[in-house]
Amino acid sequence: MTRTRPPTHRPRLPKVDPEMRRWCALLQDEVSAWRQVRTKPMFGMLALYRGDRIFAALPLTRAPRTPNSLLVKLPGVRDDRLKAAQGPGKAWASFEMTSSTDIPEALRWLQRAYKYAGAR
């Protein structure tokens, strides 16, 4: 008798809007210039690492929450612009971008997550 595993139900990640792809390309260019940052594709997103610690994920083809969201790893941080993320753990939050004017704020959140990854 062979055992079959029940199918795992993973949430479907939304497709990224073309405009969000452009914004994330700009964010990636900026963050990639920071010391010790490396990138790795992961589940339709681009994982950002400081050394061996992941600190954020930018959507490439798939987004974590909505088509215009990105992930930052900031345990315990509360803010109206950050929403608890489903999936990788309690330390993750998603940041929703609504226009290109959100790029500076997204960079601030990415920088906070980058600093947190370096402090551990």
C-alpha positions in Angstrom: 0.0 0.0 0.0 1.4 3.4 -0.9 0.8 6.4 1.1 -0.1 9.7 -0.6 0.3 13.0 1.1 -2.5 15.4 1.1 -1.8 18.4 -1.2 -0.4 21.4 0.5 -2.4 24.5 0.1 -0.1 27.4 -0.4 -1.5 30.8 -0.9 -1.3 32.0 -4.4 1.0 35.0 -4.7 -0.5 37.9 -6.8 1.1 38.9 -10.1 3.1 42.1 -9.9 1.9 45.2 -11.8 4.3 46.5 -14.5 4.6 49.8 -12.7 5.6 48.1 -9.5 8.3 46.2 -11.4 9.8 49.6 -12.5 9.6 50.9 -8.9 11.3 47.7 -7.6 14.0 47.9 -10.2 14.8 51.4 -8.8 14.8 50.1 -5.3 17.0 47.2 -6.3 19.6 49.5 -7.9 19.8 51.6 -4.8 19.9 48.7 -2.2 22.4 46.7 -4.3 24.9 49.4 -3.8 24.9 49.1 0.0 27.7 47.2 1.7 27.4 43.4 2.0 24.1 43.2 0.0 23.5 40.3 -2.2 20.4 39.1 -4.0 18.8 35.8 -4.8 15.6 35.0 -6.7 13.0 33.3 -4.5 9.4 32.4 -5.3 8.9 35.2 -7.9 10.6 37.7 -5.7 14.1 39.0 -5.2 15.4 38.2 -1.7 17.8 40.8 -0.3 20.5 39.6 2.1 23.0 41.5 4.3 25.8 38.9 4.5 23.9 35.7 5.2 20.8 37.3 6.8 17.8 38.0 4.7 16.2 41.4 5.4 13.7 42.0 2.6 12.1 40.7 -0.6 11.2 42.8 -3.7 8.6 41.4 -6.1 9.8 40.4 -9.6 6.8 38.5 -11.0 4.9 37.7 -7.8 4.1 39.9 -4.7 3.7 38.8 -1.1 0.3 40.4 -0.3 -1.0 42.5 -3.1 0.4 43.3 -6.5 2.1 46.5 -5.1 3.6 45.1 -1.9 7.1 44.3 -0.8 8.4 42.5 2.3 10.8 43.8 5.1 12.0 41.8 8.1 11.4 44.1 11.1 10.3 42.1 14.2 8.2 44.1 16.6 7.9 47.2 14.4 4.4 48.7 14.3 3.4 51.4 11.8 0.2 52.2 9.8 2.0 51.6 6.5 3.2 48.1 7.5 0.9 45.1 7.5 1.7 41.8 9.1 2.8 39.4 6.4 1.5 35.9 5.9 3.9 33.1 5.5 7.6 33.4 6.4 7.1 34.3 10.1 6.0 37.0 12.5 9.1 39.1 11.9 7.9 40.0 8.4 5.8 42.9 7.3 4.6 44.1 3.9 4.8 47.7 2.7 2.2 48.7 0.2 3.3 51.1 -2.6 0.6 53.3 -4.3 2.8 55.5 -6.4 6.4 56.4 -7.3 6.3 59.0 -4.4 6.4 56.0 -2.0 9.9 55.0 -3.2 11.7 57.2 -0.6 9.6 55.7 2.2 10.2 52.2 0.9 13.9 52.9 0.9 13.7 54.0 4.6 12.0 50.7 5.5 14.5 48.7 3.6 17.3 50.6 5.3 15.8 49.9 8.7 15.6 46.2 7.9 19.2 46.3 6.5 20.4 47.9 9.8 18.5 45.3 11.8 20.1 42.5 9.9 23.5 43.9 10.6 22.9 44.4 14.3 22.1 40.7 14.9 
